[in-house]
């Protein structure tokens, strides 16, 4: 119908067998009258005035729908058109792609010339889509284009059709390469034929080189963190040496005084006679108690010093870890944007670095911080933000303003400001900083949805920008938050985003009026002087100091991040009187040592006792002051030089045994003692608890200050041989994974009431038991951590395939869904990272497993993979593996990562079987030689840094990329 004057769709009831209807250039606002046309297959209503999609509920046979050049703002009411193959709704007012979930047969979709910014997962159900036109929209991120990788049949894609304006993303570097890598099925991109294999291979090669490059840079950042950790550990050892020696000396004296006092009391009460060592008179009794209390006090002081050193270590390690994690995030952001987002770290030779430092210092006023004891500020790091998409958006916005308003270039520059933005930790979403760097600031609507003002807050004063963060940190501290409670100033380290802001037409905020665009029409921003409100009454008023609120995020361009540290006086009066960690770790301990000597020399002075080097029956009777061995119930062998005590096996009545401060490396001699209830083996050189046997009545065990490292193995010994254990003290041992020690012990020793001198709460014990139950590979863990996809996602990510599929794909096993008999044979992916697994079991039925990851567990042996013959990728980082035996049958394996283990060599016999291996990473092990590496004929990438290799001659015959220290 080409004639005019057709404002309504009428008369269609006379055409019940209508198959095609075309209406062009009419004044139609609604679709009506099609309920009588159930056979309609093709519908054109174009260049009209439609405001919505409706009236199609009876057109169930519809295959082609053309609604372009209307005023439609939302895709909806198409749920019943399941046979639809072609949909054109270009040249409308659509802002979001949605409402297409049921159109599984859709092959062609034209959404050109709308207002779409994001793709997201909206097209995921349309797996049969072959042609897609998104030209003339506002898509600006490569991240959005990556979602098209989930359209396996997409063959034609247009993002900058000649008849439309290009999307902003099309103006970025490497646009074509990014698209061709993520959508390899494409035959045509925009107006170009890209079906050539040579073109596809070039894109694939370019991406692979970039991924290899960024993988190397990420590993370099991780290696620097490992070096920093080792440096901090060495520093911690040095600082701890003096306190530890003093603790040992004081503890030895305290134990001896207590023992001597107890023995004296027992002899006086049992035999009713005096002794020469300690008199029973009240004066001497008082001196003994006074000395015990003084020794305890000195121990508290040195223990506190050790705690301070540990806090310092944890604090500096956390900062280094946080810095590394942000560096890695920055690098991944660069990779995902194919270099269109670049974060450059500055140095003193860069002019912009100096300018940023000067800007921060010029906007820092010590008088604003005098309440907190802050006297100065130091810049730690400056990052320059290069975001091509945000810069293009900012410049386009400015150019449009210059073209539409009476605004000269000179006036425009006067309205540009460099302003500060600090993330509010109480109201911000996680990783808001990264979101700003990648996508810019949030819209005003998003700001309000997060409980903030209806505009983006900035300031030209650091103290104003920092106010929310400082107040939040102080509230956390006053509430005893663990993260801040031991820090003398919890907001010491901060970061500020420096943005170029066009404030444009602005006006002061009116009292009592919310900051919202609707209240201030015609202006781009509003401002206030901080001293003008009660909230800012503590800040000095300055006519130049302002807080800005900008309504349009396109007028803001983030350009720098400045990391800084506040310099303070030693004491901060609003926090507990804790000595500043950075000072306390370096202070002179000579005064404390002198105090120790004074306490040790108090009466009663302890005379040097002869040390026992061995035992016999006579010595045992003498030490225990007993007549026959069968009568000995308490035996104190504290402070000798004993390394074995086989002679005590005949003490069947022994209930309390003390062997602290000796030379024991194991406790094999303390076994099969049915009545032993208390064992003190602290301050020895124990490396394992293996050997303890048959201690069925043991209730209390002290193994502090030894050399225990393997918590799981030692806990297994106690679980088996000390079933009645109630109190266990394991502090001050060099455990391999100290952060997991407490939960591991509680998860296996369920009867404990006290661990490390701390009462075990019921909730904590229940949580530990639950964690222990989940540390075994069983049906539940396989269902929770497996996937069944057959292809690796096309994405610019450095994660392993197992990690990618686990995070990107939903679990195929629904709740309550009955499992097939061969469900394990469907599993292709298994990600069991950080599950506290100690053994690789229950894997024999995973015959189609292709990608597996077991990072950050407690695995000591590679096993259970003999039937997983299709395995292509295997990651075993950060375990306790000493050998690669167990991989010999994995002929399809092409990627293997075993970083952070205990390998000393590359097993030649194992390497012979890995004929397809192209990628091997074995960083941070103890490998001394690359002997045998030449057997890996397919190897292309080798990462071998942080080992003990003295020569690389074994790799000269290999055509590989080698990364090492």
SELUM-902588 format. One record per residue (C-alpha): residue in three letters; x, y, z. Coordinates in steps of 0.02 Angstrom, whole numbers, plus 50000, padded with zeros to 5 digits. Each point is the difference from the previous one (the first is absolute). Last residue first. Example, Ala and Ser with C-alpha at 12.3 -4.5 7.8 and 13.67 -1.06 7.14 Angstrom:
REM SELUM-902588
SER506844994750357;ALA499314982850033;
END
This chain:
REM SELUM-902588
UNK532754923451748;UNK499154988949873;UNK498865000949850;UNK500444988949853;UNK499075001049834;UNK500334983749913;UNK500884992449850;UNK501014987550102;UNK501804994749964;UNK500685013450115;UNK498894994350142;UNK501254989250094;UNK501295014150002;UNK498945009950124;UNK501255000150143;UNK499975002850189;UNK498174995850032;UNK499435002650179;UNK498205005149967;UNK499095016749999;UNK499655000249812;UNK499644984549894;UNK498655005049877;UNK500154990049839;UNK498975003449843;UNK500114990949833;UNK500274981750050;UNK499574987449865;UNK501664990550007;UNK499934997850189;UNK501494988250015;UNK501165015150002;UNK499375003950175;UNK500914984650065;UNK501285009550104;UNK499315016950046;UNK500995000350161;UNK499875006450179;UNK498115000250019;UNK499475006050173;UNK498305007049953;UNK499385017749971;UNK499614998349815;UNK499584983749914;UNK498995005549849;UNK499924988649849;UNK499095003649836;UNK500124989849839;UNK499794982450071;UNK499434987849865;UNK501294986150029;UNK499804999950188;UNK500524981750024;UNK501885003149991;UNK499815014350124;UNK499464987850135;UNK501544988949984;UNK501115015549999;UNK499275006750162;UNK500295018850003;UNK501025003750156;UNK499895006450178;UNK498125002350003;UNK499305007050161;UNK498485009749939;UNK499665018149958;UNK499674998749814;UNK499444983349927;UNK499165005249837;UNK499764987749857;UNK499295003949828;UNK499994987949852;UNK499434983750082;UNK499404987949866;UNK501284986450045;UNK499444999750182;UNK500664982550042;UNK501615006050085;UNK499155012550114;UNK500094990550164;UNK501815004050035;UNK500235018850002;UNK500965000150164;UNK500085010350160;UNK498225007050006;UNK499545010550151;UNK498695011249919;UNK500045017649931;UNK499614997149817;UNK499304983549937;UNK499275005149831;UNK499604987149867;UNK499485003249821;UNK499694987349860;UNK499304984950093;UNK499324987249877;UNK500824985250087;UNK499145003150166;UNK500074981650048;UNK501735000850081;UNK499615016650087;UNK499844993650179;UNK501705005950058;UNK501145015150013;UNK500684999750178;UNK500155013050138;UNK498335008849977;UNK499655013450131;UNK498945011849894;UNK500295016749915;UNK499734994649819;UNK499124983849948;UNK499475004749823;UNK499354988249866;UNK499625001349814;UNK499624985449884;UNK499064987250104;UNK499174987249887;UNK500414984550103;UNK499515007850165;UNK499634983050078;UNK501714998150082;UNK499945017150086;UNK499394994750173;UNK501685004350081;UNK501315013649987;UNK500545001350182;UNK500305014850116;UNK498585011549947;UNK499845016350097;UNK498705006249873;UNK501005014749930;UNK499804995649816;UNK498924985149956;UNK499565004749820;UNK499484985149895;UNK499535000949816;UNK499494986849874;UNK498724990650104;UNK498794989649895;UNK500794983450053;UNK499595004050181;UNK498145000149958;UNK500064981949941;UNK498544993650103;UNK499045015849966;UNK499685011450147;UNK498275004650062;UNK499785018750017;UNK499635005450177;UNK501065015549978;UNK500585001749820;UNK501624992349937;UNK500615009849850;UNK500835013150111;UNK499955017149920;UNK501425005449886;UNK501135015250017;UNK500914996750165;UNK500264981249981;UNK500335001649814;UNK501375012750027;UNK500834991050145;UNK500084983649904;UNK500625008949844;UNK501425007850098;UNK499885018550036;UNK501025011949893;UNK498465007549921;UNK499645007649831;UNK498454989749965;UNK499414986949877;UNK499334987450124;UNK500834982749995;UNK498914987049915;UNK499124983950053;UNK499025006450149;UNK499584987350137;UNK500425009150162;UNK500624994350170;UNK500215008450170;UNK498374997150092;UNK499614982949929;UNK501784993950029;UNK499985006850178;UNK498384991050042;UNK500554983749919;UNK501624999450097;UNK501695008550000;UNK500395003450181;UNK500245017250076;UNK498145003250020;UNK499894989850159;UNK501455009850073;UNK499105016449964;UNK498444993950087;UNK501014994350150;UNK500845017150008;UNK498335009149992;UNK499314989350141;UNK501535003250108;UNK499895018749972;UNK498155000450044;UNK500304989850157;UNK501375011850059;UNK501744993150036;UNK500795008850148;UNK501695007549959;UNK501654993950076;UNK500624994349830;UNK498484988849983;UNK498834996950146;UNK498454988850010;UNK500604987149874;UNK498844985249971;UNK499835002649811;UNK501834997449959;UNK499844999149810;UNK499135016349953;UNK500725008950151;UNK501774996449941;UNK499675005649821;UNK499065015450058;UNK501445005650110;UNK501404996449877;UNK499265008049843;UNK500805017350014;UNK501674992350050;UNK500204990649836;UNK501714991950007;UNK500055000750189;UNK501585007550076;UNK499514996650183;UNK499705013750126;UNK498334993950066;UNK499454981850002;UNK499104998850167;UNK498734986050019;UNK498694997450136;UNK498654986649996;UNK500864984349935;UNK498994984150040;UNK500244991749829;UNK501915001850004;UNK500654986749878;UNK498955001949842;UNK499535018350008;UNK501715004750063;UNK500874991649853;UNK498785007749875;UNK500355017150075;UNK501854997649968;UNK499694995849817;UNK498805014549973;UNK501075012750092;UNK501614996749906;UNK501295012950058;UNK500534995950179;UNK501655007950053;UNK499715002450187;UNK499525014950106;UNK498354993450067;UNK499644981450008;UNK498894999450156;UNK498804985350015;UNK498574997950125;UNK498724986050013;UNK501034984449967;UNK498984984950058;UNK500154989249843;UNK501835003449969;UNK500314984549894;UNK501255006949877;UNK500965016149972;UNK501324995849871;UNK499525012749868;UNK499825016750087;UNK501205008049876;UNK501435012549991;UNK500255001450187;UNK501485010850048;UNK499595003550182;UNK499235014850092;UNK498354991650046;UNK499804981450031;UNK498785001250147;UNK498944984250013;UNK498514998350116;UNK498844984950020;UNK501154984949990;UNK499094984750069;UNK500114987949852;UNK501815003849952;UNK500154990949834;UNK501135013149924;UNK501205013650053;UNK501614992949927;UNK499515004949823;UNK499875018350048;UNK501025008249863;UNK501355013249982;UNK500365000850188;UNK501425011150061;UNK499345005850169;UNK499145015650063;UNK498334991650041;UNK499924981650049;UNK498585000650127;UNK498994984350034;UNK498414998650106;UNK499044983750021;UNK501354986750015;UNK499324983550073;UNK500784988949865;UNK501745007150024;UNK500904985649912;UNK500055009249833;UNK500915014350086;UNK501724992849955;UNK499785003649814;UNK500275018350036;UNK500825007549846;UNK500795016949955;UNK500375005850178;UNK501025015550032;UNK499145005850159;UNK498825014350042;UNK498414991050054;UNK500064981550042;UNK498515000950118;UNK499164983450040;UNK498334998350089;UNK499154983150031;UNK501514990050059;UNK499454985750115;UNK500394985949876;UNK501815005849991;UNK500344996250184;UNK500665011150140;UNK499515017149932;UNK500805017249999;UNK499505002149816;UNK501745005949952;UNK500854987150111;UNK498904985549946;UNK500285004549817;UNK501875001750027;UNK500104982650077;UNK498954992249863;UNK501095006949862;UNK499995016149900;UNK501135009449880;UNK500775017249974;UNK499345007550161;UNK500485017950029;UNK500815005550163;UNK499035014250081;UNK500575017950003;UNK499395008550160;UNK498395009749992;UNK500035015850104;UNK498565000750122;UNK500145014449996;UNK500065011749853;UNK501364997649870;UNK498794994649864;UNK498945015650027;UNK501505011849986;UNK500654990649850;UNK498335001949911;UNK499975018750039;UNK501715001749920;UNK499374990849847;UNK498545012049989;UNK501165015050006;UNK501124992349866;UNK498554997349880;UNK500405015149889;UNK498505004349893;UNK499834993849821;UNK498384990250009;UNK499225012750116;UNK500235014549880;UNK499074992949849;UNK498744992350117;UNK499535016250083;UNK499864996650185;UNK498224996150052;UNK499155012350115;UNK498224996449944;UNK499355012349869;UNK499405018150012;UNK501675006650063;UNK501094994849855;UNK501774998350063;UNK501504999149884;UNK499545015949903;UNK499354996649829;UNK500494999149816;UNK498524995849890;UNK500354988049857;UNK499585002349817;UNK499384991249844;UNK499525011649856;UNK498874993849862;UNK500015010249840;UNK498945004849849;UNK498164997350037;UNK498995009749869;UNK498395008450058;UNK498775009349889;UNK499274983549939;UNK499484996650181;UNK498685013649990;UNK499325007350163;UNK501605006250082;UNK500015003950187;UNK501455010950058;UNK500735002850172;UNK500965016250011;UNK501545007650076;UNK500475016649920;UNK499115011150127;UNK500794990350141;UNK499154994450160;UNK501034989350117;UNK499244983050022;UNK499194994350163;UNK498325007749953;UNK499874989049847;UNK498444990650047;UNK499285015850074;UNK499985007849829;UNK500815015549925;UNK501784994650038;UNK499964987949855;UNK499635013749871;UNK498644994049883;UNK499854995249819;UNK498784996249860;UNK500314992649829;UNK499434999749819;UNK498685013550014;UNK498385003049903;UNK498824992450126;UNK500564999150182;UNK498654991150100;UNK499714986849866;UNK501874996349993;UNK500004994650182;UNK500995005850151;UNK498615001150127;UNK499415017450054;UNK500155005050183;UNK501165014649966;UNK500285003649815;UNK501574992849924;UNK501055013249913;UNK499925001549809;UNK500824992449849;UNK500105002249813;UNK501464989649944;UNK500824988850131;UNK501044990949868;UNK500964987650106;UNK501734992549973;UNK500134986650131;UNK501224995750139;UNK499544983850087;UNK500624999750180;UNK500864986350098;UNK500304997450184;UNK501194992950128;UNK499965005850182;UNK498124997650019;UNK500134987550143;UNK501175010950103;UNK500834990850146;UNK499494983649922;UNK499554985750118;UNK498095002149987;UNK499965002949813;UNK499634983549914;UNK499364991850158;UNK498575012450018;UNK499945005450182;UNK498485011349983;UNK501075015550028;UNK501144994249859;UNK498604997749875;UNK499325017150045;UNK501725007549974;UNK500164992049828;UNK498275006449949;UNK500405017750056;UNK501634999949903;UNK499184993449841;UNK498585012650009;UNK501165014950028;UNK501284995849868;UNK499295010949861;UNK499835014950118;UNK501774997450067;UNK500714998749824;UNK499255016549943;UNK499495004049820;UNK498464989450025;UNK498934987749905;UNK498294992050025;UNK499094991949851;UNK498175004949998;UNK498334994450070;UNK500784998150172;UNK500384982550062;UNK498934985550058;UNK500644987649871;UNK498445002349891;UNK500325018750007;UNK501714998049921;UNK499314988049870;UNK498735013049947;UNK501355013449996;UNK501004989249881;UNK501524990650065;UNK501775005949971;UNK501064993249859;UNK499914982849922;UNK501724992450026;UNK500895011550121;UNK498375003550092;UNK499604981550013;UNK501744996450068;UNK499775013250135;UNK498284993150044;UNK500814983450042;UNK498564994450112;UNK498555012150000;UNK500155016550090;UNK498955006050145;UNK501054996750154;UNK501715000249916;UNK499695017349923;UNK501185000449851;UNK501035016049993;UNK499765012349857;UNK501125015149974;UNK499805014049872;UNK501025006949854;UNK498915014049934;UNK499445005649827;UNK498885015349995;UNK501405011849952;UNK500394988649853;UNK498255002249931;UNK500115018850014;UNK501545000049889;UNK499254988149874;UNK498485011149986;UNK498294995150060;UNK498415006649921;UNK499224982950005;UNK499614985949878;UNK501694997649918;UNK501055001950157;UNK498824988350092;UNK500134987049862;UNK501895001550003;UNK500034997550189;UNK498924984549987;UNK501064992849859;UNK501585003350102;UNK499334991150154;UNK499374985049900;UNK501644998549906;UNK500965001050165;UNK498894986850080;UNK500274988149855;UNK501885002949990;UNK500324996850184;UNK501805004850045;UNK500075001850189;UNK501655005950074;UNK500444991350163;UNK500945009050139;UNK500844991350147;UNK500585003050176;UNK499665018650022;UNK500415005950176;UNK498915010850112;UNK500395011050151;UNK499595003950181;UNK498554988550043;UNK499594999450186;UNK498184995549968;UNK499245016250064;UNK501375009549906;UNK499314993449836;UNK499265015649920;UNK501485010150065;UNK501174988849901;UNK499285007049836;UNK500074989249846;UNK499415007649837;UNK501705006649945;UNK500814983550049;UNK498814990349889;UNK500285011549851;UNK501894999950023;UNK500024981050001;UNK498904999449846;UNK501135012449909;UNK501554990050045;UNK499244984349928;UNK499405009449846;UNK501785005549961;UNK500634981950006;UNK501764998850071;UNK499374996950178;UNK499114984149949;UNK498274996149936;UNK499034983949986;UNK499024999049838;UNK498264992849993;UNK499414996149824;UNK498234997949942;UNK499934998649811;UNK501354986650008;UNK498944985549941;UNK498635005050124;UNK500064982850082;UNK501905000650005;UNK500115017350077;UNK498714995450131;UNK500974984350036;UNK501555010650029;UNK499075011950117;UNK499274985450096;UNK501744992650017;UNK500675016550066;UNK498535001250119;UNK500394982750067;UNK501855004250017;UNK499615015950099;UNK498814990550113;UNK501314986750029;UNK501335013050042;UNK498805008850119;UNK499494983550080;UNK501834995350019;UNK500385016650084;UNK498564998050122;UNK500314981650033;UNK501835003450039;UNK499625015050111;UNK498664990050090;UNK501244985750025;UNK501295012050069;UNK498715007450117;UNK499494982650057;UNK501824995750034;UNK500155015850105;UNK498424995450094;UNK500764983150036;UNK501555009050065;UNK498985010850117;UNK498894985750057;UNK501544989550037;UNK500685014250108;UNK498385000350096;UNK500014981350026;UNK501785000850065;UNK499515013750122;UNK498514989750059;UNK501094984750030;UNK501305010750089;UNK498695007450115;UNK499314982850040;UNK501734993650045;UNK500405015550102;UNK498384998350097;UNK500394982050043;UNK501745005450055;UNK499245012750120;UNK498644988050058;UNK501244986950064;UNK499934982949915;UNK501805001449942;UNK500514996549824;UNK501504989849948;UNK500494992950170;UNK498434990350036;UNK498894998850151;UNK499054984650057;UNK498174994650014;UNK500234985549881;UNK498435002249890;UNK499645018450030;UNK501795006050002;UNK500514988949857;UNK498525005549893;UNK500315018450035;UNK501824998749958;UNK499634990749839;UNK498725013149950;UNK501225014350033;UNK501394991549905;UNK498844996549854;UNK499325017749996;UNK501755007350012;UNK500624988549861;UNK498535003749885;UNK500245018650025;UNK501874999149967;UNK499764990249838;UNK498615011949949;UNK501115015150031;UNK501444993049898;UNK498874994149859;UNK499075016549995;UNK501665009549997;UNK500624989649854;UNK498375002749908;UNK500025018850030;UNK501805001349934;UNK499704989749842;UNK498335007549954;UNK500695015449912;UNK501204989649896;UNK498684987049960;UNK498765013649951;UNK501285007949884;UNK500314983349919;UNK498134997249982;UNK499795017449928;UNK501334996749869;UNK499214983349957;UNK498305008349981;UNK500745013749891;UNK500794986949888;UNK498344990849985;UNK499145016649961;UNK501285003549865;UNK499654982749927;UNK498145003849994;UNK500345016149905;UNK501164990949880;UNK498694986449979;UNK498735013149948;UNK501255007349877;UNK500364983049921;UNK498154996149984;UNK499795017149922;UNK501254995949862;UNK499324982549970;UNK498245007049988;UNK500585013349877;UNK500894987249893;UNK498464988850000;UNK498905014749949;UNK501105004549851;UNK500094981749945;UNK498124997850005;UNK499725016149902;UNK501274994749868;UNK499234982649992;UNK498275007149967;UNK500645011349861;UNK500974985849918;UNK498494988650011;UNK499055012349891;UNK498175002550047;UNK500275018050052;UNK499055008649858;UNK499855018250048;UNK498515011850007;UNK499684998450187;UNK500794983250041;UNK499574985649882;UNK500374981550014;UNK499984999150189;UNK500144982650081;UNK501595005050092;UNK499015011650115;UNK501165004450145;UNK501605000749897;UNK499205008949853;UNK499205013150111;UNK501585004450095;UNK501055000849842;UNK498735011549916;UNK499995012450145;UNK501894999750022;UNK500065018750039;UNK498405008950047;UNK498855009249880;UNK498834985149985;UNK499685000550188;UNK499175017049980;UNK498644991949893;UNK500075005849821;UNK498715012149929;UNK498794991649884;UNK499784997549812;UNK501814994149979;UNK499714986150130;UNK501155002050149;UNK499544985850120;UNK499444987249873;UNK500164981350026;UNK499744985949876;UNK500384981550035;UNK499324997150176;UNK499744981350018;UNK500874997350170;UNK499255015250088;UNK500884999150170;UNK501495009949934;UNK498825014849982;UNK500245003450186;UNK501785005849962;UNK499275015349912;UNK499445006850168;UNK501744998750075;UNK500685008949848;UNK499105015250068;UNK499235015149913;UNK498294994349941;UNK499025015749966;UNK498914994949852;UNK500105004349814;UNK500434982449943;UNK499344985050096;UNK499604988749852;UNK499974981350031;UNK499894985949874;UNK500144981450041;UNK499034997850162;UNK499694981650037;UNK500635001050180;UNK498725013250047;UNK499954995350185;UNK501625009750036;UNK499405016149920;UNK499655009750160;UNK501574994150089;UNK500805017350000;UNK499735010549845;UNK500245017450071;UNK499875018049940;UNK498434999649891;UNK499275016649943;UNK499254994649833;UNK500685001849824;UNK500234981649957;UNK499054986250090;UNK499844988149852;UNK499844981650046;UNK500104985449878;UNK499954981550042;UNK498714998950140;UNK499474981850026;UNK500225000550191;UNK498915015450017;UNK499464996250180;UNK501335010850083;UNK499785015249888;UNK499205011950126;UNK501605009750033;UNK501295011049916;UNK499975016650091;UNK499885018349946;UNK498754998949858;UNK499455016549923;UNK499684994349821;UNK501035000049840;UNK500204981049993;UNK498634988150052;UNK500304986749868;UNK499624982050051;UNK500234984949888;UNK499784981750051;UNK498435000550108;UNK499324982550031;UNK499875002450190;UNK498905015449981;UNK499134996850167;UNK501265009550109;UNK500015015349885;UNK499085011850118;UNK501535010750036;UNK501465009549926;UNK499955017550075;UNK500095018049937;UNK499044998849837;UNK499865016649909;UNK499984993749821;UNK501304998849862;UNK500094980949996;UNK498604988150043;UNK500344985449882;UNK499444982750059;UNK500354983849906;UNK499494982450053;UNK498265002750076;UNK499064983650018;UNK499375003950177;UNK499155016149948;UNK498674999150135;UNK501005009450135;UNK500635013149877;UNK499035015050066;UNK501495008550081;UNK501735007449966;UNK500045017950063;UNK500055018249948;UNK499554997649817;UNK500065016349903;UNK500264993949821;UNK501544998249891;UNK499744981250000;UNK498624987650036;UNK500524984749901;UNK499314982850048;UNK500434982949928;UNK499244983150048;UNK498185004250035;UNK498994984050014;UNK499085005250160;UNK499315015849919;UNK498405003950100;UNK500965005450155;UNK500955012049887;UNK498785014450027;UNK501135012050092;UNK501845005050008;UNK500115017050084;UNK500625017549949;UNK499574999749815;UNK500295016449911;UNK500504991849835;UNK501654999349906;UNK500014981749951;UNK498784985750035;UNK500424982749930;UNK499004984350040;UNK500434982249948;UNK499104983550033;UNK498175005550002;UNK498824985250012;UNK498765008850116;UNK499925015449885;UNK498325008350035;UNK500475001950185;UNK501375011849943;UNK498765014249979;UNK500885012050118;UNK501795004350046;UNK499885018150057;UNK500735016549943;UNK499854996049812;UNK499945017249920;UNK501354997149872;UNK500064987349860;UNK501414987449994;UNK499104984850065;
END
